[in-house]
Amino acid sequence: MLTGVPKTALGVARIRAGESRRPDRLFDDPFAAAFVAAMPDAYSPQTERSDAAELIRTRIALQVVVRTKFYDDYLLAAAADGIRQIVLLAAGLDTRAFRLPWPDGTTVFEVDLPETTSFKNNVLAGLSPQPTTTRQVVVADLTADWPTTLTAADFDVSQPTAWLIEGLLVYLSHDDAARLLGAVAELSAPGSRLSCEQGRGVQQLQQMAAARSAAGASEAVALWQGGIEDVSGWLDRHGWTTEKHDLGALAETYGRGTAIESSSGFVIARR
């Protein structure tokens, strides 16, 4: 059973399962529905939502869909450029080690808490899928000494790495997020890359939920701590070169244009 922050991965899986059923889907995650089915009562049904709650739900769903596609492309581009170490921090119920076409010699490291990795592996065991690359599951708390655990799992600090921090920083305090990014920098050889969320979208949704009493909008909102609002600025000051990608512009590019104004997006950083 998943609770607290690990449970939010199930909400992400539910959104990915819905996207995978669409004829115009931006990606196909054939395992997402199985994760949802493993905890069918995780989220109580809501027959009625307030307008504010529905707006928040819609924005979160849009971001999950767009970011999944964006991060898929980011990781495959890194692999195409010769990077063979992929690290998914707070991997959750991510199945990229199974569903993406990785080049030979690639290793995908999935780092997350024991309850999340246990739930995920139990569900996958019932499906018996074959990974498309070498998959290393690393059980670690990202607010503790996770670098030691990662290097013990054959992570090579001398090789360039493509890091993905998907949907994590918002659940951390500013200080914890800064420590995490600092540790990533120390482990990153020249040529490494990093991608994560960027923008004020988190703060906007929190303010909207509070101002409009959007009860039930999302359990995730109550768990958000904010992370680092200006991630790209922080990375620029700590040895990275960054580029920003706007959520709304990406949605338009992917054929998911929306009238919802967004201040969210994503950053890709290089060393």
Sequence and secondary structure as in RCSB ss.txt:
>XXXX:A:sequence
MLTGVPKTALGVARIRAGESRRPDRLFDDPFAAAFVAAMPDAYSPQTERSDAAELIRTRIALQVVVRTKFYDDYL
LAAAADGIRQIVLLAAGLDTRAFRLPWPDGTTVFEVDLPETTSFKNNVLAGLSPQPTTTRQVVVADLTADWPTTL
TAADFDVSQPTAWLIEGLLVYLSHDDAARLLGAVAELSAPGSRLSCEQGRGVQQLQQMAAARSAAGASEAVALWQ
GGIEDVSGWLDRHGWTTEKHDLGALAETYGRGTAIESSSGFVIARR
>XXXX:A:secstr
   HHHHHHHHHHHHHHHHHTSTT S   TTHHHHHHHSTTSS   S   HHHHHHHHHHHHHHHHHHHHHHHHH
HHHHHTT  EEEEET TT  HHHHS   TT EEEEEE HHHHHHHHHHHHHH    SSEEEEEE  TTSSHHHHH
HHTT  TTS EEEEE S GGGS HHHHHHHHHHHHHH  TT EEEEEEESHHHHHHHHHHHTT TTS HHHHH  
   S HHHHHHHTT EEEEEEHHHHHHHTT   SS   EEEEEEE 
